[in-house]
Amino acid sequence: MKKRKKGKIAIACQGGGSHAAFTAGVLKRFLQSDVCDRYEIVSLSGTSGGGLCSLLAWYGLVKNQQETAREPYHQLIDFWEDNSANHLWEQYLNYLTVQSCRFYDKGIIPSYISNPYTWGGVQEFWQSVTPRREYLDLKKLLEKHINFSQLPRLINSSSPRLFLGAVNVISGESKIFDSRQNEIEIDAILASAAIPTLFKAVEIGDAAYWDSLFAENPPILSLVDEQIIPPEQWPDELWVIQVNPRACDSIPRTTPEILDRRNQLSGNLSLYQSLELIEKTNRWLQKGFLNGDLAGISPVQVRQLEIKRSHLEGLDYASKFDRHPSLINHLISVGFAQADSFVEPLLNARDLEDILYPESQVNINSDIPESYPAILWQIGTSSKRLKVSPQGVWTPEYNYYIGSDADPIKYPSLPTIITAPDAEKPPGVASTDCLNIHFRLYRDYQEGELTLSYHRDGLGEDWLFLDGILLIRIWGAGENQKRQTELQLGSLSEGEHTITLTTAKGKGKHRIYEFKLAAGVSSATVSETPVSLGGETSQKTVTSQPLLAELPDSLDGLNFAVTTSEDRSKLCLEVTNSYLNADVLDFRVVAAEVISSPGESVQVLEEGEFLSLGNLPAKDSEPSKLTGEIILDAEDEPAKIETVKIQYSGRVSVSGRGRDRLKLMVNKGAH
């Protein structure tokens, strides 16, 4: 099967001065080959520091289209290294700049420091004496890393699109510089990076521009504007890199804290307005409310990567002007790490889809009765059959909850109902026929087994996800036929889990899904009569036929003996299977309590510790035995043992098919 086409993504980079080094680290991860092999970056946008990052990432991409070069992130990282205060003279000047900003924020120095028109002469003086003039001259620094004269030759119709945001100081109108319109020139970049308190407005033609902090930070709507984005570059997803956190930990009370928070909120203002509009448009498209030019476009999935607030601890508004290498390198490093966590589940899902996922999909919109009991859940040989009906109105994404009236203490392996909000569909799932099953495990499963059975009329392809990771493709069965697939899951940890089943394409109307999670190698069978999902609904009959009915309900067939060693430093344990016609697998002592003659009680196994005795075979001609020892600490050695209470567990099995048993308390007198 051919590999799926690459997913198309647009990337928007928020501005934030030196904090945009975080964005550089994120883009470095996004531009590595394993991501670029699976996703095509069709467009980028940015403002201020985010604009510089998007520019250099875009330049690396278009350059690699035309010539063999290093990976496209190298120009970006090289720029930030050059932009850092690398020499002692630059670090001294950097210190003065940051401290001056902090003093200004506190009202210690006059406001002229924030007016580039009043101290421009000072800036020109510093430029004339600094060893590296490009450190204070952004134009020279950009020209060092980008060959602007090459751009017309590098850009073609298949090149990714670049949008840089600025604002017209006079008219107040937003200005988007577009690579497709040959507007990516040095002055446009300087305009997008012109922070009003640091740089004079950049004049281009009759207009003067600042960076677009209040207008579009970053430009987002241009990335999904159907009037300028051709169908072949329409993104499937929009990834937003955010350096201004949405929330803060406490109320700002000092002047620097207030200024910092005000700057963050200002920087996010346009971002959330744009994202809200995209989300509304997505909903309108899904409901068919839009027509005309908009009718042919598809919804765009939005993913946000926001810098963790823990990475901003100790950083104030003035730190956005700090170019010390330690800060820049730190932000690049944490940006790369966060991006790695961001893309890892996406790449895992897409890797498997490359092999298994169909290239085309047919959305299935069956008219399914609300009372249809679609799911059965069985654990081991339990006689409980948990019918689950749709919760509320049927929607394109079907959601189910697994419920049980079993006592989680008495039956800890059974799932119980949870009321968590509906989980998001796993990455890469675009089908509208989707079942989300939420359940909670009260203890870990070792070598668990999941069985999926279903009926279907006609052929199709079903997809099973466990906790967001694609596991296997299951082919549809013929009319009135039953197909079953078993998955060895390894271990499942205690806690909440989600299984999502999606039907990617198919024409069948008969569909019964049956999930079964078994500890160890438990097994049971269920016979089904298919239910017609169209027209009249026939009765569905379910019969349970446990294979392990002969299993004992307890471990009372075991004899348990406890003695002490001669020096009383050990408890010696012996378990005998005298007449139990079943194997006991993975027999463990999980708690041991010694009660001495004065009535004192000592636990001789720490919480979480256990003594594994191994497997105890079924009784044959002779009883089988297991032995083990628990070493007593000196302070635990009692003068006289009255009682030893042992708590143990094991899995009972007949012919190799076992099930978890409950932990049983056995009291034996002293020996």
N, C-alpha and C positions, 0 to 999 in steps of 0.2 A: 504494500500500500504506500502510496506517495505520502510524504510528510505534509502536514497542514501548512497552510500559508502562514507567514509571520503575522503576529498580531500588530496592529498599527497603533502607535501611541503618540500623543502630543504631550510635551513637557513644559510646564510653566514654572518660572523661577522668581520667587519673591525677592525684592531688594531689601538690604539691611546693612549696608556698609561692609565693614570687615567681617561681620557675622555671615556674610555670603560665602565665606570660606567653607562653611558647612555645606552649602550647595555645591561647591566644587568637589567636595568629598563624595557627595551623593552622585553627582554626574560621573565622577570617575568610575564608580561601580556600575552605573547604567550603561557606560560606554565600553565595558569590557566585552570580550568576544562571546561569552556564554549568554549574555543578555541580547546582544545584537544578532546572534544566530536565531533567536526565537522571536524577537520584537523588532519592528522597523520604526525608527523615530521619524515621523513624517513632518513634524514641526516642533519648534521651540519658541518660547517667548520669555521676556524678562524686563526688569526695570532696575536701574541703578546697578548695585553690585550683582544682583541676579541677572541683569541684562549683560554684564560683562561675562558672567559664567555661561549663559546661553549662547552668546556670541562665539566664545572660544570653543565650546562643544560643537556648535554648528560648523565652525570653520574646520575642525578636525574631521567631521563627517564628510563635508563636501570635498575636502582635500583627498580623503581616502577613496572617494568615488573615482577620482581621476588618476591617481598615482599610488604606487605601493609606498606606504609610509608606516610609521609607528601607529600603535593603537590611538584612536582619535582623542583620548583624554590627555595625552602628553602636553599638547599646547596649553591646555587649561591649567594643569598643575605647574608647568614651567612659569606661566604668567604669575600665579600666586606666589611662587617662590621669589620671583623678581620683584613683586609688589611688596614684599616683606622688608622690614628694617633690618637688613643683614649686617651692616657695618656699624661700628661704634658711633660714628657721627650720626647716622640715620636713627639709631636707637635713642640717642640723646634728643634729637629733634622730635622723634615719635613721643618720647616721654613728655616733652614740653607741650606738644599738641594735645595729648590726652588730659594732662593735668589742667591746661588752660580751659579745656571744655568743662571739666568738673568744677573749676573755680567759677566759671561763668554760670553754670547751672545753679551754684549756691549763691550767686550774686556778689561774689568776692571781687570780681574784675568787671569792668564796664562792658556794655553790650556791643561796642564796636568790634569786639573780637569775632562776632558772628556775622559781620558784614564784609564780604570779600571785596567790596568796592572801596573800603576804607583802609584795608591792610594789604591790598594787592601789591604795593611797592615792596612790602616786607617779604611777601612770597617770591617776588622776582629776585630779591637779594639772596634768599636762601637757595634758589635755583642756580644762581651764578656761582655759589661757593661750594655746593655739595659735590662730592666726588662722582656720584652717579646722578646725572641730571634727570634721567628717566624716573628716578624715585619720586620726584616732585613734579614731573611732567607726564601726565597720563597719556597725552598724545604720542610722545616719544616711546613710552612703554608699550602702547598698543602696536605702533608701527614696527617695533622690534619683534613682536610675536605674530603679526598678521601681515601678509603681503597683500595690501588692498588693491594693488594694480592687477593681481591675479584673479580677483573675484569674478569679473565678467566671464573669464574663460572657464572657471570651475563650476559655475552655476548653470544647471540645465533644468529641463522640465521635471526630471525625476529627483532633483535635489530636495532635501528637506527644506521647509520654509522657516524663516526666522522673522520674528516680530519683536521690535524694541519699542518700549513705551516712553513717551515724554508728554509734557503739557505745554501748550502755548501760554506764555506768561501774560500776554496782553488780552487775548480773547477768552482764555480759560478752557479752550477746547483741547480734548485729548488728541495726541498725534501718535500714530503707529507707523514706525518705519518698517517697510516690508521688503524682504530680500527679492521677492518676485518682481518688484517695481524698481529694482536696482537702487534702493535707497540706503543700503548698508555702506555708508561712508564714514570716515573718521569723525566728521562733525556730528553726524546722527548719533554715534556712540557717545561722544562727549555730552551731547544734549541729554541722552537718557541717563547719564551718570552725574549730571550737574546738580548736586545737593545744594540748595539755595544758600545755606550758611557757609559753604566752603568755596563754591565756584560761581563766577559770574554767569549770567544767562548766556547760552550759546545761540548766536544769531545765524540763522540759515535763511537766505533770501530776505524777505521782509518780516520774518517771524523770529521771535526769541523764545528759547525753550529752557525749562528746568526738567529734572526727573519727575516722573508721574506718580509720586507718592500718593497724592490725594485723588488722582484720576483713575489710573489702572495699575495696581501693584499686586501681581504682574498683569500684563495683558492676557486675558483669558478668552473673551468672547470672539476675538479674531481667530482663535484656534478652531472654533466650531461655527464659523460663519459660512453658511452654505452658499453665499453669493461670491465668496472669494476662494473657498477651498474646493478643489475639484473632487469628484467622487473617488478617484483612485488614491487621494491623500486624506480622505475622511477618516478621522481616528476612531478606533474601537474604544480606546480608553484615554483618559486625561489624567496625567500624574502631576500633582501640584507639590512643589517643594517649598515649604513654609518655614521661614526663620523667625517670624514673630509669633510667639505662642498665643493661642486663643484665650487661655485662662491663666490666672496667676494664683499663687498659694495664699496670699494674704492681702489686706488692704494696704496700698502704698501710703506711707505717712510722712516720709521725708521728701524734700524737694527733688533730689535725684530720682527717688523711686517713683514719684508722681510723673516726672518728665519721661522716664523710661516707659512706664505703663501707657502714658498718653501716646508716645511714639508707636508702641506696639498696636494699640487700638486703631490709630490712624492708618498704619500700614495694612491692617486687616480689613478696613472698612470696605474698600472696593472689591476685595477678594471674595468676601462672603456674599455680597450682592450679586456678583457674577455667578458664583456657584449655585446660589439659590435659583437664578434664572435658568441655568442649565438643568437643574433637577426638575423644575416645573416643566420645561420643554420636553424632557424625557418622559414624564408622566403623560403629557398631552399626546406625544407620539405613540406611546403604548396603548392609549385609549382611542386612537384614531381621530382626535379632535382637530388635527392640522391637515391642511390640504395644500394644493398648489405646489410651489417650489419646496416646501418643507415636507411634503408627503413622502418623498423618496429617500429621505435621510434616516439613519438609524440612531437610536439612543446612544449616548456616550457614557460609559462607566467612569465615574470620578474616583480616584484614589488620592488621598492626601498623605504626605510624609512630613510631619511637623517635628521640628527639633524638640527633643525632650527637655523639659524645664530643668532637669538635673544638670544638663550640659551648660545651662546659662547661670548657674549659681555663682555669685560673685561678679557677674558681668552687668554693668549698668549701661545707660545710654551712651556715655562717653567711650565705652569699649568698642562701639561701632566705628570709631576712628582709630582704634589701636591696631597697628600693623606689626607688632612684635612677633618674631617667628614662632615663639612658643605658643601664642594664642592661635595664630594662623594654622600651624601644624596640628594643634589639638582639635580645632574645629573640622579640618579636613579629615582627620582620623575618625572622629565620632560620626561625621556625615557618612563616611564610607561604611562604617559598622552598621549604622541604622539602615542604610540602603541595602546592605547585604541581607539583613533580617527582613526587609520589605520584599525583596525579589525572590528570596529562597522558596517560599511556598508556591509562588507563581511559576517559577522554573520547574519545580518538581512536578506540578500538575501538567505543565505543558510538555515535559519530556515524555510522560506516559501517553499523553494525547497524541504526540507525534506518531506513535506506533498504533494506537487503538482508536483514536477519535475519527469519525467519518468526516469526509470533506464537505458534505452537504447535510442539511438538517431539514426536517419537515416538522413544523410545530403541530402538536396534537391537541386539539380542542374538543375533547369528548364531552358530551352532555351527560355528566355522571350524577346519579341520584345522590342526594346529600346523606341518605341513610346507609349508603354502601359501606359494609365493613371490610375495608381493604387490607387490613394488616392483622396477622396473628402472631403472637409472641409466645414462645415456649422455652422454658429452661429445663434442661435435663428431662427427667421423667415426671415432672410436675403435671398434675391433671388440670391445672389452670390453663384456660385458653383466653387470652386477653384480647378481646375485640376492640378495635380502635376505629372510631368514625371520624369524619372530618370535623374540625373545630370551626363552626360558623359557616360562612359562605365560601363556596369554592372559588378559588382565584387561580390565575395561571401557575402560581407556585403553590403546590399542595403541601400542607403542613399537618403532621400527625404528632400525637404525644403517646408514648407508651405508658400505660397505667397498671397498677397492681394493688390489690387489697391485701396483699401478703404483709405480714409483720416483718419489717426489715431487720429486726433483731433475731427473730426466730428463723427467718429465711434470708440471710444476708446476701445470697447470690442473685436474688430476684431484683429486677429493676423496679423503680417506683416512679410515680408521676412527678414531673417537675413543671414549673410554670415559667421557665425562662423565656425571654422574647425569642421570636423566630430567628434562627441563625441565617446569616447571609449564604447565598449560594457559593459553592467552592469556586476558586479561580478557574476561568476557562469554560464554565458551564453557561451556555447560551440558550439551551433548550427551555421551552416554557412548560414542559411536563416534568415536574420535579417534586420528589417526596423528601421532606426533611423529618427524620425520626430522632427525637431527643430522649436520652435516657441517662440514668445515673447508676453507677455501680457502687455498691457498698463495701466491696473489697476487691483486691486485685485478682485478675484472671491470669493463670499461667497456661500457656499453650491453648488458648481458647479457640473455639471453632464457630464460624458463622455460616449458616446455611440459608441460601435464598432459593425459594421455589416459586414458580409462577406458571400460569396458563396464559396462552395467548392465541388468538386466531390470526394466522398469517405470520410472516417473517418480520423481524425488526432487530434493533440493536438496543440493548439496555446497558446502562453504565452505573456501576456501583462505586460510591465514594465512602471512605471511612475517615472521619475527622478531617475532611477537606482534601484528602489525597486519593487520587484515582487508583483503584486496585485491579479491576478486571473488567473485561467486556463479556457480556453474556448474550448469546445469540437467541433470538426468538424461536419459539417452537411452532409446529404446525397446528392446525385446527384441533381443539380439544386435547392437545397433548400437554404433558407436564415436563418441564425441564428443571433441573436442580443443579446448583453449583455450590461447592463447599470451599471455604477459604480458611486456611490456617493463619490465624492472626498473630501468633506469638502471644505476648502479654498485653493485657489491657489494664491500665491503672485505675484505681479507685477515683471516682469523680464523675463529672458530666461528660457525655460524648454525643456526637451527632453523626448519624449516617444519612447520606443523601443519595437517593437513587434517581437518575434522570433517564428518560426515554428520549434518545436523540432523534430517532426516526422510526417509522413503522406505520402499518395500516391496521393493525389488529384492534378489535373492540373488546375482546375478552381478556381480562387481566386480573390475576389474583397474586398478590405478593405475600410471601410468608417468610418472616425472619426468625431465626432461631439462634440464640447465643448459648453455648454450652461450656461449662467449665470442664477442663480436662478433655475427655473424649466421650462425653455423654451423647446420646442419640435418641431420637424419637421420630416417629413417622406420622404424617397427617394426610389423609386422603381428602381430595377436594372435588367438588362439582363446580364447573365454571359458571360464572355469573355474566349475563349479557348486560353490557353497559349502555346499550341503546334500546329505546322503546321500553317495553315492559321488563321489569326486573324479576327474574326467577328466584326461587328460594335457594339459599346457599347452605349446604349441609357439611358439617365438620365432625369427624370422628377421631378421637385420639387413641392410638394404639401403642402404648409404651412398650418398648422392647425390653426394658429392664425391670418388669414388674416383680421378678423373683428376687430382687435385691432386698436385703434386710433394711428395716427402718431405723436400726440403731447398731451400735457396735457392742451390744451386750454379749456377743459370743466370744469376746476376748477376756482372758484372765490377766490381771495386772498385779505384779508383785513388786514390793519395794523393800530393800534391805540397806544396811549401812556397811561400809568397809570396817575392818577391824580397828583401824585408827580413827574411825568416825569422820574421816575427811571427805567421804564421797557418799552420794546416794546411788545405789545400784538398782537399775530398773530392768524388769523382764516382762515382756508381753508375749502371751501364748495364745495362738489361735487353735482352740480345742475342737470346735465344731462349726465354725462359720464357713459356709461353702462359697466364699468370695475372697478375692484378693483385697488387701488393704494397701493402697499405694501411698507413698510419701508420708509415712507415719511420723508424726512430730509430737513431741512434748512441748507445749507452748507456755505452760505455767506450772510452777511447783511451789507449794507452800508447806513448810514444816512447822508443826505445832508441838511445842515442848510441854513437859508436865506442869510447869507453873501456869500454863495457858498462854504463853507468849507465841506469837506468830511471826515467821520470817519468810519472805519471798526469796527463793534462791535462784531465780532467773530474773534478770533485769527485763524491763518492758521492751518488747521488740526482739528479745533473744528467744531462741528455741533450740531444742535438741532433736536432730533428725536421726531416726533409727532406720530409715530405709523402707523397703517394701516387705510386707508380711504376706506370704503366699496363702492361698486357700488351704483348708485342712485336706490332707490326702490320707494316706494310711497312718501317718503319724502327725501329731500336732506340730505346727511351725512356731518358731520363736524369734523374737528380736530382743537384743540387750543393749543397754547404754548406761553411761555414768554421768552424773552431775557433780562437779567438784564444788565443795562447800568452802566458803571463806572461813578463816579462823573464828571470826566473831559470829558466824552463823551455825557453828557446831553446837547442837544442843546437848545438854547433859543426858536427857532421856527423851526419846521420841514417843509422843502419844499418837499422832496422826500425821499422815502425809497426804495432801490433796494434790492430785495431778489433773491438769487440764490438757487434753490432747486432741489432735485432729488427724484426719486421713481421708483418702478417697476410696470408696468401695467400688470394686470392679468385678464384673462377670464376663469371662471370655474377652478380656481386654477392653471392655467398655465400662468406664467408671463414672462416678459423679461425686461431687463434693458432699461431704457429710458435715453435720453440725458438730461443733466442739462439745464434748461430753465431759461432765465432771464425775470423777470416780473417787470415793473415799475408801481408803484401806487402812486398817490398823497397823500399828508398828510391828516390825518383824525383827 
